[in-house]
Amino acid sequence: MKKIIILVLISASFEVFASGGSIYTRYGLGDLTFGNSARKLSLGSIGSAILKPDFINPNNPASWSKINQTRFESGFTFSSFSMQDKSGEDRQTNFNFQGFSVAFPIQKDYGITLAAGIAPITNVEYSVSSAIDNPDTSFIDSKLNTLLTGKGGLSKFYVGLSYSMYDINFGLSFDYYSGKNEYLSTLDFTNNFDYLDVSYTKRYNYSGIGTTFGLISPDLTNFVKLGNSISNFRIGMTLNVSGELKTDTSLVKKTYIGELVTLEGKTKTKLPYSFSFGTSFNLNKEYLIVLDYLYQPWTEYKINNKFDKNLTDLNKFTLAFEYQNMDKRLSTSFWSQVEFRGGLNYEQTQYQIQSKNINSYSVFGGISMPLGVGNTIDISLEYGVRGERTSGLVKENFINSIISISLGELWFFRPER
């Protein structure tokens, strides 16, 4: 019992880190994953009002109504974290698959498109280690080696339809959530043979369903004159809601004869809803300007009917642009067909440690390079800063990069004769 108490006390008071991803992923369900493709990341990761024929956006199913070819998108992300606290600095990296999306336009006149895919929602990836003074003076060794690690995440499988009537675009998707998080706590009595090492793993398996509603307005420049240089001005919004996730829990103790499951149970996890609102418009036809806002009240997150004091409401603001040569179809030049993107992001994250909000600032950019008619390889890069070094917190400089492919092909449509 004394070993367990010591381990719990150590787990509650860590201030240093060693390897893995962001240490903030210890709280709640981990970091939220917004940019599941290079194109989405370089357009601000939300895209509530973007209507493009070559872009599958899982965030807003209404945006699928303008897709005019069967499309497939998939990619990989590379992340690097440089973390600093009062004790020092460390850098870690990770590499993840970003799922896939596929869309099938069924009826162009009514914007009916069927889309499905798998997208990551959250990510847990951290490792914290330290050598601390042993509070029990009866030990021969005055130092204890401690280790806290976490891994896992939540993903969703979605399938939905879009529909357009009088250029008002609607969308609805049904979402199935699943995932697994593991949290390992270890206390190593390196030079003391009277005590066995202590190791416990908490495991959570999640599953549940949700729904995403989407709406994008018609081109408002048909009703309000905003100047000759502005066109295709639209407003969009999304609402994502989910039921409580079924959560299977277990506590596993590592002994000298192997792993022993000491506790098992079933509970529920409440995943808070999210709401996004945004606008997009073309400037001089070649530039697409995107502004977005996303809100998610993580103060409503609960597991086993208990709130997490380290979480607060999330607010995310983005400003992005895209440049596209309007004459690229008439050109054979490679660079004239390349699309460029960039923007800024400010996020009041869902983390609140020691009553201090953990805020994030970033800049991002990306390009799409042609692989043939309707096909591109997309590359995006984001650099940002999160947190601070004061009050025992951790400051992170992070880099996120995604490489993805977007492939399009005509299916189901009979050519006109």
Long-range contacts (C-beta under 8 A, 24 or more apart in sequence): 2-136, 3-187, 3-195, 3-198, 4-198, 6-135, 6-136, 6-144, 6-187, 7-146, 7-185, 7-187, 7-198, 7-200, 9-135, 10-132, 10-144, 10-146, 10-187, 11-148, 11-185, 14-128, 14-130, 14-146, 14-148, 15-85, 15-86, 15-87, 15-392, 16-85, 16-87, 16-88, 16-128, 16-129, 16-130, 17-83, 17-85, 17-90, 17-126, 17-127, 17-128, 17-129, 17-394, 18-90, 18-127, 18-128, 18-129, 18-130, 19-90, 19-92, 19-127, 19-129, 20-92, 20-94, 20-125, 20-126, 20-127, 20-128, 20-149, 20-150, 20-151, 21-79, 21-81, 21-92, 21-94, 21-123, 21-125, 21-126, 22-81, 22-83, 22-125, 22-126, 22-386, 22-396, 22-398, 23-83, 23-126, 23-128, 23-394, 24-126, 24-349, 24-351, 24-353, 24-358, 24-386, 24-387, 24-394, 24-396, 25-123, 25-124, 25-125, 25-126, 25-150, 26-124, 26-126, 26-128, 26-148, 26-150, 26-183, 27-308, 27-310, 27-311, 27-351, 27-353, 28-122, 28-298, 28-301, 28-308, 28-310, 28-311, 28-350, 28-351, 29-121, 29-122, 29-124, 29-153, 29-154, 29-181, 29-269, 29-271, 29-301, 30-122, 30-123, 30-124, 30-125, 30-150, 30-152, 30-153, 30-154, 30-181, 31-122, 31-123, 31-124, 32-121, 32-122, 32-296, 32-314, 32-350, 33-98, 33-119, 33-120, 33-121, 33-122, 33-123, 33-153, 34-59, 34-294, 34-316, 35-77, 35-380, 35-382, 35-400, 35-402, 36-75, 36-98, 36-99, 36-101, 36-119, 36-120, 37-73, 37-74, 37-75, 37-98, 37-101, 37-378, 37-402, 37-404, 37-406, 38-75, 38-366, 38-368, 38-378, 38-379, 38-380, 38-402, 38-403, 38-404, 39-73, 39-341, 39-366, 39-368, 39-378, 39-380, 39-404, 39-406, 41-364, 41-366, 41-380, 41-382, 41-400, 41-402, 42-320, 42-341, 42-342, 42-343, 42-364, 42-365, 42-366, 42-367, 42-378, 42-380, 42-381, 43-290, 43-320, 43-322, 43-341, 43-343, 44-290, 44-292, 44-318, 44-319, 44-320, 44-343, 44-345, 44-364, 45-316, 45-318, 45-345, 46-276, 46-278, 46-292, 46-293, 46-294, 46-316, 46-318, 47-278, 47-280, 47-290, 47-292, 48-216, 48-236, 48-237, 48-238, 48-276, 48-277, 48-278, 48-292, 49-216, 49-217, 49-234, 49-235, 49-236, 49-278, 49-279, 49-280, 49-290, 49-292, 50-236, 50-280, 50-288, 50-290, 51-169, 51-216, 51-232, 51-234, 51-280, 54-374, 54-376, 54-406, 54-408, 55-406, 56-101, 56-102, 56-103, 56-115, 56-117, 56-406, 58-101, 58-115, 58-117, 58-119, 58-158, 58-173, 58-212, 59-212, 59-214, 59-238, 59-276, 60-171, 60-212, 60-214, 60-216, 60-236, 60-238, 60-276, 61-115, 61-160, 61-161, 61-162, 61-171, 61-172, 61-173, 61-212, 61-213, 61-214, 62-162, 62-169, 62-170, 62-171, 62-214, 62-215, 62-216, 62-236, 62-238, 63-162, 63-169, 63-171, 63-214, 63-216, 63-236, 64-103, 64-111, 64-113, 64-115, 64-160, 64-161, 64-162, 64-171, 65-111, 65-112, 65-113, 65-162, 65-163, 65-164, 65-169, 65-170, 65-171, 65-216, 66-111, 66-164, 66-169, 67-103, 67-105, 67-113, 67-115, 67-162, 68-105, 68-108, 69-105, 69-374, 69-408, 69-409, 69-410, 69-411, 70-102, 70-103, 70-104, 70-105, 70-408, 70-409, 70-410, 70-411, 70-412, 71-101, 71-102, 71-103, 71-406, 71-407, 71-408, 72-100, 72-101, 72-102, 72-405, 72-406, 72-407, 72-408, 73-100, 73-101, 73-102, 73-117, 73-404, 73-405, 73-406, 73-407, 74-98, 74-99, 74-100, 74-101, 74-404, 74-405, 75-378, 75-402, 75-403, 75-404, 75-405, 76-402, 76-403, 76-404, 77-400, 77-401, 77-402, 78-399, 78-400, 78-401, 78-402, 79-398, 79-399, 79-400, 79-401, 80-398, 80-399, 81-396, 81-397, 81-398, 82-396, 82-397, 82-398, 83-394, 83-395, 83-396, 84-389, 84-394, 84-395, 84-396, 84-397, 85-389, 85-392, 85-393, 85-394, 85-395, 86-389, 86-392, 92-127, 94-125, 96-120, 96-123, 98-402, 98-404, 99-155, 104-411, 104-412, 105-412, 106-412, 108-413, 110-163, 110-164, 110-165, 111-162, 111-163, 111-164, 111-169, 112-161, 112-162, 112-163, 112-164, 113-161, 113-162, 114-159, 114-160, 114-161, 115-158, 115-159, 115-160, 115-161, 115-162, 115-173, 116-157, 116-158, 116-159, 116-160, 117-157, 117-158, 118-155, 118-156, 118-157, 118-158, 119-155, 119-156, 119-158, 120-153, 120-154, 120-155, 121-153, 121-154, 121-155, 121-156, 121-177, 121-179, 122-153, 122-154, 122-179, 123-153, 124-150, 124-151, 124-152, 124-153, 124-181, 125-150, 125-151, 125-153, 126-150, 139-189, 139-192, 139-195, 140-191, 140-192, 140-194, 141-189, 141-190, 141-191, 141-192, 143-190, 144-187, 144-188, 144-189, 145-187, 145-188, 145-190, 146-186, 146-187, 146-188, 147-184, 147-185, 147-186, 147-188, 148-183, 148-184, 148-185, 148-186, 149-183, 149-184, 150-181, 150-182, 150-183, 150-184, 151-181, 151-182, 152-179, 152-180, 152-181, 152-182, 152-204, 153-179, 153-181, 154-178, 154-179, 154-181, 154-206, 155-179, 156-210, 158-212, 160-212, 162-214, 166-218, 167-218, 167-219, 168-215, 168-216, 168-217, 168-218, 169-214, 169-215, 169-216, 169-217, 170-214, 170-215, 171-212, 171-213, 171-214, 171-215, 172-211, 172-212, 172-213, 172-214, 173-211, 173-212, 173-214, 174-209, 174-210, 174-211, 175-209, 175-210, 175-211, 175-212, 175-240, 175-242, 176-207, 176-208, 176-209, 176-210, 177-206, 177-207, 177-208, 177-209, 177-210, 177-242, 177-245, 177-271, 178-206, 178-207, 179-205, 179-206, 180-204, 180-205, 180-206, 181-206, 196-255, 196-256, 197-254, 199-253, 199-254, 200-251, 200-252, 200-253, 200-254, 201-251, 201-252, 201-254, 201-259, 202-249, 202-250, 202-251, 202-252, 203-249, 203-250, 203-251, 203-252, 204-247, 204-248, 204-249, 204-269, 204-303, 205-247, 205-248, 205-249, 206-245, 206-246, 206-247, 206-269, 207-245, 207-246, 208-242, 208-243, 208-244, 208-245, 208-246, 208-269, 208-271, 209-242, 209-243, 210-240, 210-241, 210-242, 210-243, 210-271, 211-240, 211-241, 211-242, 212-238, 212-239, 212-240, 213-238, 213-239, 213-240, 214-238, 221-281, 226-281, 229-283, 229-284, 230-281, 230-282, 230-283, 231-281, 231-282, 231-285, 232-280, 232-281, 232-282, 233-279, 233-280, 233-281, 234-279, 234-280, 234-281, 235-277, 235-278, 235-279, 236-277, 236-278, 236-279, 236-280, 237-275, 237-276, 237-277, 237-278, 238-274, 238-275, 238-276, 239-273, 239-274, 239-275, 240-273, 240-274, 240-275, 241-273, 242-271, 242-273, 244-268, 244-269, 244-270, 244-271, 245-269, 245-270, 245-271, 247-303, 247-304, 267-303, 267-304, 267-305, 268-303, 268-304, 268-305, 269-301, 269-302, 269-303, 269-304, 270-300, 270-301, 270-302, 270-303, 271-301, 272-296, 272-297, 272-298, 272-299, 272-300, 272-301, 273-297, 285-326, 286-323, 286-324, 286-325, 286-326, 287-321, 287-322, 287-323, 288-321, 288-322, 288-324, 289-320, 289-321, 290-318, 290-319, 290-320, 290-321, 290-322, 290-343, 291-318, 291-319, 291-320, 292-316, 292-317, 292-318, 292-320, 293-317, 293-318, 296-350, 298-350, 301-350, 309-352, 310-351, 310-352, 310-353, 311-350, 311-351, 311-352, 312-348, 312-350, 312-351, 312-352, 312-357, 313-348, 313-350, 314-347, 314-348, 314-349, 314-350, 315-347, 315-348, 316-345, 316-346, 316-347, 316-348, 317-345, 317-346, 317-347, 318-343, 318-344, 318-345, 318-346, 319-343, 319-344, 319-345, 320-344, 320-364, 334-369, 334-370, 337-369, 337-370, 338-367, 338-368, 338-369, 338-370, 339-367, 339-368, 339-376, 340-365, 340-366, 340-367, 341-365, 341-366, 341-367, 341-368, 341-380, 342-366, 345-382, 345-384, 349-386, 353-393, 354-391, 354-392, 354-393, 356-388, 356-391, 356-393, 358-386, 358-387, 358-393, 359-386, 359-387, 360-384, 360-385, 360-386, 360-387, 361-385, 361-386, 362-398, 368-406, 371-405, 371-407, 374-407, 374-408, 374-409, 375-405, 375-406, 375-407, 375-408, 376-405, 376-406, 377-403, 377-404, 377-405, 377-406, 378-402, 378-403, 378-404, 378-405, 378-406, 379-403
